[in-house]
Amino acid sequence: MKKILLATTVLAATAGFASADVSISGKGRMGLAQANVAGKVETQFSSRIRIQFDASGTTDGGLSFGASVRNDQDGVGNTANGNSTVFVSGAFGKLIFGDVAGGASDSLVGQISGVGFTGLGDTNEINYLKGTATAVRYDYSSGALSVALGASQTNAANGADKMSVAVKYDGGTWNVAAGYETVSQSGSGTIEDPDMPTSLVSIKAGMTFGAATVQVKYARDDLKNDAVGASVDFAVSPALTLTAFVTNHTNEAAGTDWASKSVGHVAKGIGATYDLGGGAKVVGGVIDNGTDTLADVGMTLAF
């Protein structure tokens, strides 16, 4: 009954807008995960649910527009616009406002693969320079080539801005992407972290060899901090995929945290995903972050 009422409400709200569309989707997860609690590795219950609303429409002239939200947004002049976006698109490309603070590099360069249903600290990731929503990103694609431009406020209160640009070429079984980010300061304010680098270059390449997909990523900032990572995803069967990764961060300057959630250490992990069909998967992993060995196992759900 609730589903029927919801569908009726949506139809009534969109009456007169023949091109409008509103959809609801969600993601959930549940299981057991280990974490370092007060210096001791503990096994804990873990669960999460996220519901997302996506809306889209088309003008009489063919201009597409839409929005997405994963939690409530309120307030006047809201710049803490987490988990929501609004966009317009057409032959000129796509212009997105909202939670795109990772910028162009986050969009096109991306990350190597990680393990675990919780991410286990996401030590596979090489972070980007800080930025907070509301941000803006412009995307344009032509065939195998994609470009993106991004701009955001690192801290809207003090006037520090972030700019980014990235390009990606997708050759089907292989791809390569590169991004550049910079944080500048305007007015009399200071950036959020005075020890944070002010520029970052990142490069990532991927290739598929039969059942195996290999990804390699490298990043370097203006303080000469380096980060490199590699991952392998191997499809044992249509349902079962094994994943392994390793990351290494060197010359980490005191106070900088862009490079890793395991600063100064080599991190590595191995995991598996089994697709049950219908949006449900069994996922587990084990990682060594240089300090602790942590594991998790559980289910991820998409609906």
C-alpha positions as CSV (number, residue, x, y, z in Angstrom):
1,M,0.0,0.0,0.0
2,K,2.8,2.4,0.9
3,K,4.5,1.7,-2.5
4,I,1.2,2.5,-4.3
5,L,0.6,5.7,-2.3
6,L,4.2,6.8,-3.0
7,A,3.8,6.2,-6.8
8,T,0.5,8.0,-6.8
9,T,2.0,11.0,-5.0
10,V,4.9,11.2,-7.4
11,L,2.6,11.0,-10.4
12,A,0.4,13.7,-9.0
13,A,3.3,16.0,-8.2
14,T,4.7,15.6,-11.7
15,A,1.4,16.0,-13.6
16,G,1.8,18.4,-16.5
17,F,5.5,17.7,-16.8
18,A,5.5,15.0,-19.5
19,S,9.3,14.7,-19.6
20,A,9.9,14.7,-15.8
21,D,11.1,11.5,-14.0
22,V,11.7,10.8,-10.4
23,S,13.3,7.5,-9.2
24,I,14.2,6.1,-5.8
25,S,17.1,3.7,-5.2
26,G,19.1,2.6,-2.2
27,K,22.2,0.8,-0.9
28,G,22.6,-1.1,2.3
29,R,25.2,-3.2,4.0
30,M,25.5,-5.4,7.1
31,G,28.1,-7.7,8.6
32,L,31.1,-8.0,10.9
33,A,34.1,-5.7,10.7
34,Q,37.3,-5.2,12.7
35,A,38.6,-1.8,13.9
36,N,41.2,-0.4,16.2
37,V,39.4,0.7,19.3
38,A,41.6,2.5,21.9
39,G,44.7,0.7,20.6
40,K,43.1,-2.8,20.4
41,V,41.6,-4.6,17.4
42,E,37.9,-5.4,18.1
43,T,35.3,-7.2,16.0
44,Q,32.1,-5.1,15.8
45,F,28.7,-5.3,14.2
46,S,28.4,-3.0,11.2
47,S,25.4,-1.8,9.1
48,R,24.3,1.2,7.0
49,I,21.4,2.1,4.8
50,R,21.3,4.9,2.2
51,I,18.3,6.0,0.2
52,Q,18.8,8.2,-2.9
53,F,16.3,10.3,-4.9
54,D,17.1,11.1,-8.5
55,A,15.0,13.5,-10.6
56,S,15.4,14.5,-14.3
57,G,13.6,16.4,-17.0
58,T,13.9,17.9,-20.5
59,T,13.0,21.4,-21.7
60,D,11.0,22.0,-24.8
61,G,14.3,22.9,-26.5
62,G,16.0,19.6,-25.6
63,L,18.0,20.8,-22.6
64,S,18.3,18.1,-20.0
65,F,18.3,18.9,-16.3
66,G,18.1,17.0,-13.0
67,A,19.2,16.5,-9.4
68,S,20.1,13.9,-6.9
69,V,20.0,13.8,-3.1
70,R,21.0,11.3,-0.5
71,N,20.0,13.2,2.6
72,D,18.0,16.3,3.6
73,Q,19.4,19.7,2.6
74,D,18.2,22.9,4.3
75,G,19.2,26.4,5.1
76,V,19.7,29.6,3.1
77,G,23.0,30.0,1.2
78,N,23.9,26.4,2.0
79,T,27.5,25.5,1.1
80,A,27.7,22.3,3.1
81,N,25.8,20.6,0.3
82,G,26.9,17.0,1.0
83,N,25.4,14.1,-0.9
84,S,23.3,16.2,-3.3
85,T,23.8,17.5,-6.9
86,V,21.9,19.6,-9.4
87,F,22.8,19.6,-13.1
88,V,22.0,20.8,-16.6
89,S,23.3,19.0,-19.8
90,G,23.2,19.2,-23.5
91,A,25.4,19.2,-26.6
92,F,27.7,21.6,-24.7
93,G,28.4,19.0,-22.0
94,K,27.2,18.7,-18.4
95,L,27.4,21.3,-15.7
96,I,27.0,20.0,-12.1
97,F,26.6,21.9,-8.8
98,G,26.7,20.4,-5.4
99,D,28.7,17.5,-3.8
100,V,31.4,17.3,-6.5
101,A,34.1,18.8,-4.3
102,G,36.5,16.0,-5.3
103,G,36.7,17.9,-8.6
104,A,37.9,16.8,-12.0
105,S,40.5,14.4,-10.8
106,D,38.1,12.6,-8.5
107,S,35.7,12.2,-11.5
108,L,38.0,11.0,-14.2
109,V,41.2,9.7,-12.5
110,G,39.4,7.9,-9.7
111,Q,40.9,5.2,-7.4
112,I,42.3,1.7,-7.7
113,S,40.2,-1.1,-6.3
114,G,39.8,-1.7,-2.6
115,V,38.5,-4.6,-0.5
116,G,35.9,-5.3,2.1
117,F,32.3,-4.4,2.4
118,T,33.1,-1.4,4.7
119,G,36.3,-0.4,2.8
120,L,38.4,-1.2,5.9
121,G,39.7,2.3,6.1
122,D,39.9,2.8,2.3
123,T,43.7,2.5,2.5
124,N,43.6,1.7,-1.3
125,E,42.8,5.4,-1.9
126,I,45.1,8.2,-2.7
127,N,43.2,11.3,-1.5
128,Y,42.7,14.5,-3.4
129,L,43.3,18.0,-2.1
130,K,40.6,19.1,0.3
131,G,37.4,20.8,-1.0
132,T,34.0,21.3,0.4
133,A,30.6,21.4,-1.2
134,T,28.9,23.4,-2.7
135,A,31.3,22.9,-5.7
136,V,30.9,22.9,-9.5
137,R,32.2,20.6,-12.2
138,Y,31.9,20.7,-16.0
139,D,32.1,17.4,-18.0
140,Y,32.5,17.0,-21.7
141,S,33.0,13.8,-23.7
142,S,33.7,13.1,-27.4
143,G,34.1,9.5,-28.3
144,A,36.8,7.9,-26.2
145,L,38.1,11.3,-24.8
146,S,36.6,12.9,-21.7
147,V,37.6,16.2,-20.0
148,A,36.5,17.8,-16.8
149,L,37.0,21.1,-15.0
150,G,36.2,21.7,-11.3
151,A,36.0,24.5,-8.8
152,S,35.1,24.6,-5.1
153,Q,35.7,26.3,-1.8
154,T,38.2,24.5,0.5
155,N,36.7,26.6,3.3
156,A,34.0,29.0,2.3
157,A,34.5,31.1,5.5
158,N,38.1,32.1,4.7
159,G,38.1,32.3,0.9
160,A,40.5,29.5,0.0
161,D,39.5,28.1,-3.4
162,K,40.3,24.8,-5.2
163,M,40.5,24.4,-9.0
164,S,41.0,21.2,-10.9
165,V,41.3,19.8,-14.5
166,A,41.5,16.3,-15.7
167,V,41.5,14.3,-19.0
168,K,40.8,10.6,-19.7
169,Y,41.1,8.4,-22.8
170,D,39.2,5.1,-22.8
171,G,40.5,2.6,-25.3
172,G,38.0,-0.1,-24.4
173,T,40.4,-2.7,-22.8
174,W,42.7,0.0,-21.5
175,N,42.4,3.6,-20.3
176,V,44.6,6.3,-19.0
177,A,43.7,9.5,-17.1
178,A,45.6,12.5,-15.6
179,G,44.5,15.3,-13.3
180,Y,45.9,18.5,-11.8
181,E,44.6,20.3,-8.7
182,T,45.5,23.5,-7.0
183,V,44.4,25.3,-3.9
184,S,44.7,29.1,-3.9
185,Q,44.1,31.7,-1.2
186,S,42.0,34.9,-1.7
187,G,41.5,37.8,0.6
188,S,43.1,37.6,4.1
189,G,42.0,34.1,5.0
190,T,44.2,31.0,5.3
191,I,43.7,27.6,3.9
192,E,42.1,25.0,6.1
193,D,45.4,23.2,6.9
194,P,48.5,25.5,6.7
195,D,50.7,22.4,6.1
196,M,48.5,21.1,3.2
197,P,50.1,21.0,-0.3
198,T,48.9,23.7,-2.7
199,S,49.0,21.5,-5.9
200,L,48.7,17.9,-6.8
201,V,49.2,15.9,-10.0
202,S,47.7,12.4,-10.3
203,I,47.9,9.8,-13.1
204,K,46.1,6.4,-13.4
205,A,46.1,3.7,-16.0
206,G,44.1,0.5,-16.3
207,M,44.1,-2.5,-18.6
208,T,42.1,-5.7,-18.9
209,F,43.8,-9.0,-19.7
210,G,41.2,-11.7,-20.1
211,A,39.7,-12.2,-16.7
212,A,42.1,-9.8,-14.9
213,T,41.9,-6.0,-14.7
214,V,45.0,-4.2,-13.5
215,Q,45.1,-0.5,-12.3
216,V,48.1,1.6,-11.3
217,K,48.0,5.1,-9.8
218,Y,50.7,7.7,-9.0
219,A,50.4,11.1,-7.4
220,R,52.9,13.8,-6.4
221,D,52.4,17.2,-4.7
222,D,54.4,20.4,-4.6
223,L,56.0,19.4,-1.3
224,K,57.5,16.4,-3.1
225,N,55.3,13.9,-1.4
226,D,54.7,10.8,-3.5
227,A,52.0,8.1,-3.4
228,V,51.7,5.0,-5.6
229,G,49.2,2.1,-5.7
230,A,48.3,-0.9,-7.8
231,S,45.3,-3.3,-7.8
232,V,44.2,-6.5,-9.5
233,D,40.7,-7.7,-10.0
234,F,40.4,-11.3,-11.2
235,A,37.0,-12.7,-12.3
236,V,37.1,-16.4,-11.3
237,S,33.6,-16.8,-12.5
238,P,30.7,-14.6,-13.6
239,A,29.7,-14.4,-9.9
240,L,33.1,-14.5,-8.0
241,T,35.8,-11.8,-8.2
242,L,39.0,-11.7,-6.2
243,T,40.8,-8.4,-5.5
244,A,44.2,-7.4,-4.2
245,F,45.9,-4.0,-3.8
246,V,49.0,-2.4,-2.4
247,T,49.7,1.3,-1.8
248,N,52.9,3.1,-0.7
249,H,53.4,6.7,0.4
250,T,56.9,8.3,0.7
251,N,58.4,11.6,1.9
252,E,55.2,12.4,3.8
253,A,55.6,15.9,5.3
254,A,54.3,16.5,8.8
255,G,50.8,17.7,8.9
256,T,49.8,16.8,5.4
257,D,47.0,14.2,5.0
258,W,46.1,14.3,1.4
259,A,48.1,11.2,0.5
260,S,46.7,8.3,2.6
261,K,44.7,7.1,5.5
262,S,47.8,5.1,6.4
263,V,50.4,7.9,6.3
264,G,54.0,6.7,6.2
265,H,53.2,3.0,5.7
266,V,52.7,0.5,3.0
267,A,49.1,-0.7,2.9
268,K,48.0,-3.9,1.3
269,G,44.8,-6.0,1.1
270,I,43.1,-9.0,-0.4
271,G,39.4,-9.7,-0.7
272,A,36.5,-11.4,-2.6
273,T,33.1,-10.5,-3.9
274,Y,30.4,-13.1,-4.7
275,D,27.3,-11.8,-6.6
276,L,24.1,-13.5,-5.4
277,G,22.0,-11.7,-8.1
278,G,19.2,-9.3,-7.6
279,G,21.5,-6.6,-6.2
280,A,22.9,-8.7,-3.3
281,K,26.5,-9.5,-2.9
282,V,28.7,-11.2,-0.2
283,V,31.9,-9.2,0.3
284,G,34.9,-9.7,2.5
285,G,38.4,-8.6,2.8
286,V,41.6,-8.5,4.9
287,I,44.0,-5.5,5.0
288,D,47.3,-4.6,6.6
289,N,47.5,-0.8,7.1
290,G,51.1,-0.9,8.5
291,T,49.8,-0.8,12.0
292,D,47.0,-3.3,12.3
293,T,45.6,-6.3,10.4
294,L,41.9,-5.8,10.0
295,A,39.1,-7.9,8.3
296,D,35.4,-7.7,7.5
297,V,32.8,-9.9,6.0
298,G,29.2,-9.1,5.2
299,M,26.6,-8.3,2.5
300,T,26.1,-5.3,0.3
301,L,22.6,-4.6,-1.1
302,A,21.4,-2.5,-4.0
303,F,17.8,-1.8,-4.6
